[in-house]
Amino acid sequence: MDLVYEGFDEGIGSRWKTHLTGSGRLEAPGKSLRFITGGASSGSYTNAQIDDYQGLPRSRFFWTPPLRLTVTARFSHPAGQLHGTAGFGFWNDPLLMTEKRLPALPRAVWFFYASMPSNMKLDMATPGHGWKAASIDAQRGSALLWALLAPLLVPLMNLEPVYRAFWPRIQRALHIGEAPIPVDMTQWHTYVLDWGSKYAQFSLSENDAQSSSTILESPSPHGPLGFVMWQDNQYLQLTPWGRIRWGLLDTPEGQWMEVKELQIQPGGDEPV
């Protein structure tokens, strides 16, 4: 794949597919793109999304490591006041969000936001909601044994000693890595993901490319994966102790994510 760069000077580039549901919409106010879900109702799913995988089988998704993703973005509301989920990065679309594919176990490496009452408690040391860097590969061979043991282990995870003894092992087997992103989401920040064949590194690049801070280093998921950038009004509760719940949220007027730079640079150095 060649270098992909979007400054959104003339709206949405031709390579991107859009997925708009409910009151979700995309607006290009000039050299940026806004993903708008403000005023959405809990009675219907609202999503504003661009991606590059609609109409493709997972085997033909475009992206494999090594590559670097750079996104400059801001949000209308801070963490906790922004409702729903949002983010950008790469995944395998396991939940049939855009196509009638067979369901799959998740693979993802991305910057991900989820508001309360979401609780995707995948990393023992990281809250199950908020603005975070995250990766997972539940299709690893090392995850198969734990999947077979799930009917026995999930009920036992309600016991704190069992949870603390077993979940770190399961987390390693699923290559789960997460870390909170300690920034004001309403301000412009440049988010950088270096997706390598063994490790992924998430960082913030402030002011210039020479000044950056690492947020997370985690095991990498396998590719190929598709690129996605979205904001919606859903929440999900999914915990090791068996809590599963999905729903929709009312969103405040004026809610959006705005992006003024998107770059995907294949190749380059592997994260060390």
Buried (B, 14 or more C-beta within 10 A) or exposed (E): EEEBEBBBEEEBBEEBBEBBBBBBBBEEEEEBBBBBBBBBBBEEBBBBBBBBBBEBEBEEBBBBBBBBBBBBBBBBBEBEEBBBBBBBBBBBBBEEBBEEBEEBBBBBBBBBBBBBEBBBBBBBEBBBBBBBBBBBBBBBEEBEEBEEEEEEBBEBBEEEEBBEEBBBEBBBBBBBBBBBBEBEBBEBBBBBBBBBEEBBBBBBBEEEEEEBEBBBBBBBBBBBBBBBBBBBBBBBBBBBBEBEEEEBBEBBEEBBBBBBBBBBBBEEEBBE
